[in-house]
């Protein structure tokens, strides 16, 4: 199963756009889990990976993206993982 961990914070101006982009992408793909982590409350899998900025995404526990992701970025990663 594919997974996106989205790291956000309440004071993050771009986090709503990142959340929307990830949600729209996930709605078009079956078998994609999305987990959101508020870095101010629970760093979750960000701990030990050097993720301190928001919004950030961790794709399948391997690839880190910073900022608001494009559909093309997400499709490129998850398309490559299915091959």
PALUMTI-15710 format. One record per atom (N, C-alpha, C, CB): residue number from 1; atom name; z, y, x. Coordinates in nm, 3 decimals. Glycine has a CB too. Layout:
NODE    n  atom       zz       yy       xx
NODE  NUM    CA        Z        Y        X
...
END
This chain:
NODE    n  atom       zz       yy       xx
NODE    1     N    0.000   -0.118    0.084
NODE    1    CA    0.000    0.000    0.000
NODE    1     C    0.000    0.124    0.088
NODE    1    CB    0.122    0.000   -0.095
NODE    2     N   -0.081    0.221    0.055
NODE    2    CA   -0.089    0.348    0.127
NODE    2     C    0.023    0.440    0.082
NODE    2    CB   -0.227    0.416    0.106
NODE    3     N    0.063    0.529    0.172
NODE    3    CA    0.178    0.615    0.142
NODE    3     C    0.159    0.753    0.204
NODE    3    CB    0.309    0.551    0.192
NODE    4     N    0.199    0.854    0.127
NODE    4    CA    0.207    0.991    0.176
NODE    4     C    0.351    1.037    0.160
NODE    4    CB    0.108    1.086    0.099
NODE    5     N    0.409    1.085    0.269
NODE    5    CA    0.540    1.150    0.263
NODE    5     C    0.513    1.299    0.278
NODE    5    CB    0.640    1.096    0.375
NODE    6     N    0.553    1.375    0.177
NODE    6    CA    0.531    1.520    0.175
NODE    6     C    0.665    1.587    0.201
NODE    6    CB    0.470    1.567    0.038
NODE    7     N    0.668    1.672    0.303
NODE    7    CA    0.791    1.741    0.341
NODE    7     C    0.782    1.886    0.295
NODE    7    CB    0.816    1.734    0.496
NODE    8     N    0.878    1.926    0.215
NODE    8    CA    0.879    2.059    0.155
NODE    8     C    1.015    2.125    0.177
NODE    8    CB    0.846    2.052    0.004
NODE    9     N    1.023    2.251    0.137
NODE    9    CA    1.149    2.326    0.139
NODE    9     C    1.142    2.430    0.027
NODE    9    CB    1.174    2.394    0.279
NODE   10     N    1.256    2.464   -0.032
NODE   10    CA    1.256    2.560   -0.143
NODE   10     C    1.197    2.696   -0.107
NODE   10    CB    1.396    2.579   -0.193
NODE   11     N    1.210    2.739    0.016
NODE   11    CA    1.163    2.871    0.056
NODE   11     C    1.018    2.870    0.106
NODE   11    CB    1.253    2.928    0.164
NODE   12     N    0.951    2.759    0.096
NODE   12    CA    0.815    2.741    0.148
NODE   12     C    0.712    2.792    0.047
NODE   12    CB    0.789    2.593    0.182
NODE   13     N    0.638    2.894    0.088
NODE   13    CA    0.538    2.953   -0.001
NODE   13     C    0.418    2.861   -0.025
NODE   13    CB    0.490    3.085    0.055
NODE   14     N    0.381    2.780    0.072
NODE   14    CA    0.263    2.695    0.060
NODE   14     C    0.294    2.555    0.004
NODE   14    CB    0.197    2.681    0.194
NODE   15     N    0.420    2.524   -0.015
NODE   15    CA    0.457    2.389   -0.058
NODE   15     C    0.404    2.353   -0.197
NODE   15    CB    0.608    2.374   -0.057
NODE   16     N    0.401    2.448   -0.288
NODE   16    CA    0.349    2.419   -0.422
NODE   16     C    0.201    2.381   -0.415
NODE   16    CB    0.367    2.541   -0.515
NODE   17     N    0.125    2.449   -0.331
NODE   17    CA   -0.017    2.416   -0.316
NODE   17     C   -0.034    2.279   -0.251
NODE   17    CB   -0.088    2.524   -0.232
NODE   18     N    0.049    2.246   -0.155
NODE   18    CA    0.042    2.115   -0.092
NODE   18     C    0.078    2.006   -0.192
NODE   18    CB    0.137    2.108    0.030
NODE   19     N    0.181    2.030   -0.271
NODE   19    CA    0.223    1.934   -0.374
NODE   19     C    0.108    1.910   -0.473
NODE   19    CB    0.348    1.985   -0.449
NODE   20     N    0.042    2.016   -0.514
NODE   20    CA   -0.068    2.006   -0.609
NODE   20     C   -0.186    1.929   -0.546
NODE   20    CB   -0.114    2.146   -0.654
NODE   21     N   -0.219    1.958   -0.422
NODE   21    CA   -0.329    1.889   -0.354
NODE   21     C   -0.302    1.739   -0.340
NODE   21    CB   -0.354    1.950   -0.216
NODE   22     N   -0.181    1.706   -0.302
NODE   22    CA   -0.144    1.565   -0.286
NODE   22     C   -0.143    1.495   -0.421
NODE   22    CB   -0.006    1.552   -0.219
NODE   23     N   -0.089    1.559   -0.523
NODE   23    CA   -0.086    1.500   -0.657
NODE   23     C   -0.225    1.474   -0.711
NODE   23    CB   -0.009    1.590   -0.753
NODE   24     N   -0.314    1.571   -0.693
NODE   24    CA   -0.452    1.556   -0.741
NODE   24     C   -0.522    1.441   -0.668
NODE   24    CB   -0.531    1.687   -0.722
NODE   25     N   -0.501    1.431   -0.538
NODE   25    CA   -0.561    1.323   -0.460
NODE   25     C   -0.506    1.188   -0.504
NODE   25    CB   -0.538    1.344   -0.310
NODE   26     N   -0.374    1.180   -0.519
NODE   26    CA   -0.310    1.054   -0.557
NODE   26     C   -0.351    1.008   -0.697
NODE   26    CB   -0.158    1.068   -0.551
NODE   27     N   -0.379    1.102   -0.785
NODE   27    CA   -0.419    1.067   -0.922
NODE   27     C   -0.555    0.996   -0.923
NODE   27    CB   -0.425    1.193   -1.009
NODE   28     N   -0.634    1.016   -0.820
NODE   28    CA   -0.766    0.955   -0.813
NODE   28     C   -0.768    0.824   -0.735
NODE   28    CB   -0.863    1.051   -0.751
NODE   29     N   -0.654    0.783   -0.681
NODE   29    CA   -0.650    0.662   -0.599
NODE   29     C   -0.540    0.570   -0.647
NODE   29    CB   -0.629    0.697   -0.451
NODE   30     N   -0.575    0.447   -0.674
NODE   30    CA   -0.473    0.350   -0.711
NODE   30     C   -0.407    0.298   -0.583
NODE   30    CB   -0.534    0.233   -0.794
NODE   31     N   -0.282    0.262   -0.595
NODE   31    CA   -0.211    0.205   -0.482
NODE   31     C   -0.165    0.304   -0.378
NODE   31    CB   -0.295    0.105   -0.418
NODE   32     N   -0.158    0.431   -0.413
NODE   32    CA   -0.112    0.533   -0.319
NODE   32     C    0.025    0.583   -0.364
NODE   32    CB   -0.215    0.652   -0.309
NODE   33     N    0.124    0.560   -0.280
NODE   33    CA    0.260    0.607   -0.309
NODE   33     C    0.277    0.746   -0.250
NODE   33    CB    0.367    0.510   -0.251
NODE   34     N    0.343    0.834   -0.325
NODE   34    CA    0.375    0.967   -0.275
NODE   34     C    0.525    0.986   -0.284
NODE   34    CB    0.298    1.078   -0.355
NODE   35     N    0.585    1.026   -0.173
NODE   35    CA    0.728    1.055   -0.169
NODE   35     C    0.744    1.197   -0.118
NODE   35    CB    0.805    0.952   -0.078
NODE   36     N    0.823    1.275   -0.188
NODE   36    CA    0.848    1.412   -0.145
NODE   36     C    0.990    1.424   -0.092
NODE   36    CB    0.824    1.512   -0.262
NODE   37     N    1.001    1.494    0.021
NODE   37    CA    1.130    1.512    0.087
NODE   37     C    1.157    1.662    0.103
NODE   37    CB    1.133    1.441    0.225
NODE   38     N    1.271    1.706    0.056
NODE   38    CA    1.316    1.843    0.077
NODE   38     C    1.388    1.845    0.212
NODE   38    CB    1.410    1.894   -0.042
NODE   39     N    1.326    1.905    0.312
NODE   39    CA    1.384    1.903    0.446
NODE   39     C    1.519    1.972    0.455
NODE   39    CB    1.290    1.967    0.543
NODE   40     N    1.550    2.058    0.360
NODE   40    CA    1.681    2.125    0.364
NODE   40     C    1.792    2.033    0.314
NODE   40    CB    1.677    2.253    0.281
NODE   41     N    1.754    1.927    0.244
NODE   41    CA    1.854    1.836    0.187
NODE   41     C    1.849    1.696    0.248
NODE   41    CB    1.835    1.825    0.039
NODE   42     N    1.729    1.646    0.273
NODE   42    CA    1.714    1.510    0.323
NODE   42     C    1.587    1.501    0.408
NODE   42    CB    1.710    1.407    0.206
NODE   43     N    1.600    1.489    0.538
NODE   43    CA    1.481    1.486    0.621
NODE   43     C    1.402    1.356    0.612
NODE   43    CB    1.519    1.509    0.763
NODE   44     N    1.465    1.251    0.555
NODE   44    CA    1.394    1.125    0.538
NODE   44     C    1.322    1.083    0.664
NODE   44    CB    1.296    1.136    0.424
NODE   45     N    1.197    1.040    0.652
NODE   45    CA    1.125    0.991    0.769
NODE   45     C    1.081    1.100    0.867
NODE   45    CB    1.005    0.916    0.723
NODE   46     N    1.112    1.226    0.839
NODE   46    CA    1.079    1.333    0.935
NODE   46     C    1.168    1.322    1.058
NODE   46    CB    1.097    1.473    0.870
NODE   47     N    1.285    1.270    1.038
NODE   47    CA    1.382    1.256    1.147
NODE   47     C    1.322    1.172    1.260
NODE   47    CB    1.514    1.193    1.096
NODE   48     N    1.329    1.221    1.378
NODE   48    CA    1.279    1.148    1.492
NODE   48     C    1.129    1.161    1.516
NODE   48    CB    1.313    1.006    1.477
NODE   49     N    1.058    1.229    1.427
NODE   49    CA    0.913    1.245    1.444
NODE   49     C    0.877    1.389    1.479
NODE   49    CB    0.841    1.203    1.316
NODE   50     N    0.975    1.476    1.491
NODE   50    CA    0.947    1.614    1.528
NODE   50     C    0.888    1.696    1.416
NODE   50    CB    0.857    1.617    1.644
NODE   51     N    0.908    1.655    1.293
NODE   51    CA    0.856    1.730    1.178
NODE   51     C    0.965    1.827    1.133
NODE   51    CB    0.813    1.634    1.061
NODE   52     N    0.938    1.956    1.153
NODE   52    CA    1.034    2.059    1.113
NODE   52     C    0.970    2.166    1.027
NODE   52    CB    1.096    2.122    1.236
NODE   53     N    0.839    2.169    1.020
NODE   53    CA    0.766    2.272    0.944
NODE   53     C    0.729    2.219    0.806
NODE   53    CB    0.639    2.316    1.020
NODE   54     N    0.720    2.310    0.711
NODE   54    CA    0.675    2.273    0.577
NODE   54     C    0.561    2.364    0.536
NODE   54    CB    0.792    2.281    0.476
NODE   55     N    0.468    2.313    0.459
NODE   55    CA    0.455    2.172    0.421
NODE   55     C    0.396    2.090    0.536
NODE   55    CB    0.366    2.159    0.296
NODE   56     N    0.443    1.968    0.542
NODE   56    CA    0.391    1.869    0.637
NODE   56     C    0.373    1.739    0.561
NODE   56    CB    0.487    1.850    0.761
NODE   57     N    0.279    1.659    0.608
NODE   57    CA    0.255    1.529    0.548
NODE   57     C    0.257    1.423    0.656
NODE   57    CB    0.121    1.527    0.471
NODE   58     N    0.313    1.310    0.622
NODE   58    CA    0.310    1.193    0.708
NODE   58     C    0.228    1.089    0.633
NODE   58    CB    0.456    1.140    0.744
NODE   59     N    0.114    1.050    0.690
NODE   59    CA    0.022    0.958    0.625
NODE   59     C    0.043    0.818    0.679
NODE   59    CB   -0.123    1.003    0.646
NODE   60     N    0.083    0.728    0.591
NODE   60    CA    0.108    0.588    0.628
NODE   60     C    0.203    0.574    0.747
NODE   60    CB   -0.023    0.519    0.661
NODE   61     N    0.295    0.670    0.762
NODE   61    CA    0.391    0.663    0.871
NODE   61     C    0.331    0.683    1.009
NODE   61    CB    0.460    0.533    0.867
NODE   62     N    0.204    0.725    1.016
NODE   62    CA    0.136    0.733    1.144
NODE   62     C    0.079    0.871    1.176
NODE   62    CB    0.026    0.634    1.147
NODE   63     N    0.011    0.932    1.084
NODE   63    CA   -0.060    1.058    1.108
NODE   63     C    0.015    1.175    1.045
NODE   63    CB   -0.205    1.051    1.051
NODE   64     N    0.033    1.283    1.119
NODE   64    CA    0.102    1.401    1.069
NODE   64     C   -0.001    1.511    1.045
NODE   64    CB    0.213    1.448    1.167
NODE   65     N    0.003    1.570    0.926
NODE   65    CA   -0.079    1.686    0.893
NODE   65     C    0.014    1.802    0.863
NODE   65    CB   -0.174    1.658    0.772
NODE   66     N   -0.019    1.920    0.911
NODE   66    CA    0.059    2.039    0.883
NODE   66     C   -0.018    2.128    0.787
NODE   66    CB    0.092    2.115    1.013
NODE   67     N    0.052    2.191    0.696
NODE   67    CA   -0.010    2.283    0.602
NODE   67     C   -0.058    2.214    0.476
NODE   67    CB   -0.125    2.354    0.667
NODE   68     N   -0.139    2.287    0.401
NODE   68    CA   -0.193    2.235    0.275
NODE   68     C   -0.314    2.148    0.309
NODE   68    CB   -0.232    2.351    0.176
NODE   69     N   -0.310    2.020    0.271
NODE   69    CA   -0.420    1.931    0.308
NODE   69     C   -0.542    1.952    0.218
NODE   69    CB   -0.375    1.786    0.301
NODE   70     N   -0.658    1.930    0.274
NODE   70    CA   -0.779    1.931    0.192
NODE   70     C   -0.805    1.789    0.143
NODE   70    CB   -0.902    1.987    0.273
NODE   71     N   -0.881    1.779    0.037
NODE   71    CA   -0.919    1.648   -0.013
NODE   71     C   -0.995    1.571    0.095
NODE   71    CB   -1.005    1.661   -0.141
NODE   72     N   -1.079    1.641    0.170
NODE   72    CA   -1.157    1.577    0.276
NODE   72     C   -1.067    1.518    0.384
NODE   72    CB   -1.255    1.678    0.338
NODE   73     N   -0.961    1.589    0.422
NODE   73    CA   -0.868    1.536    0.522
NODE   73     C   -0.802    1.409    0.473
NODE   73    CB   -0.760    1.641    0.557
NODE   74     N   -0.755    1.412    0.350
NODE   74    CA   -0.688    1.295    0.295
NODE   74     C   -0.785    1.179    0.277
NODE   74    CB   -0.623    1.329    0.162
NODE   75     N   -0.903    1.207    0.225
NODE   75    CA   -1.002    1.102    0.204
NODE   75     C   -1.046    1.041    0.338
NODE   75    CB   -1.125    1.157    0.128
NODE   76     N   -1.058    1.122    0.439
NODE   76    CA   -1.097    1.074    0.571
NODE   76     C   -0.993    0.975    0.623
NODE   76    CB   -1.114    1.191    0.669
NODE   77     N   -0.866    1.011    0.612
NODE   77    CA   -0.760    0.923    0.663
NODE   77     C   -0.753    0.795    0.582
NODE   77    CB   -0.625    0.994    0.660
NODE   78     N   -0.745    0.806    0.452
NODE   78    CA   -0.725    0.686    0.371
NODE   78     C   -0.851    0.602    0.360
NODE   78    CB   -0.678    0.725    0.232
NODE   79     N   -0.967    0.663    0.373
NODE   79    CA   -1.090    0.585    0.379
NODE   79     C   -1.095    0.503    0.506
NODE   79    CB   -1.212    0.676    0.370
NODE   80     N   -1.051    0.559    0.616
NODE   80    CA   -1.049    0.489    0.744
NODE   80     C   -0.948    0.375    0.742
NODE   80    CB   -1.016    0.586    0.858
NODE   81     N   -0.840    0.390    0.669
NODE   81    CA   -0.735    0.287    0.665
NODE   81     C   -0.780    0.166    0.585
NODE   81    CB   -0.606    0.344    0.604
NODE   82     N   -0.875    0.182    0.494
NODE   82    CA   -0.918    0.071    0.407
NODE   82     C   -1.020   -0.019    0.475
NODE   82    CB   -0.976    0.124    0.277
NODE   83     N   -1.084    0.029    0.580
NODE   83    CA   -1.191   -0.048    0.645
NODE   83     C   -1.136   -0.163    0.724
NODE   83    CB   -1.272    0.041    0.736
END
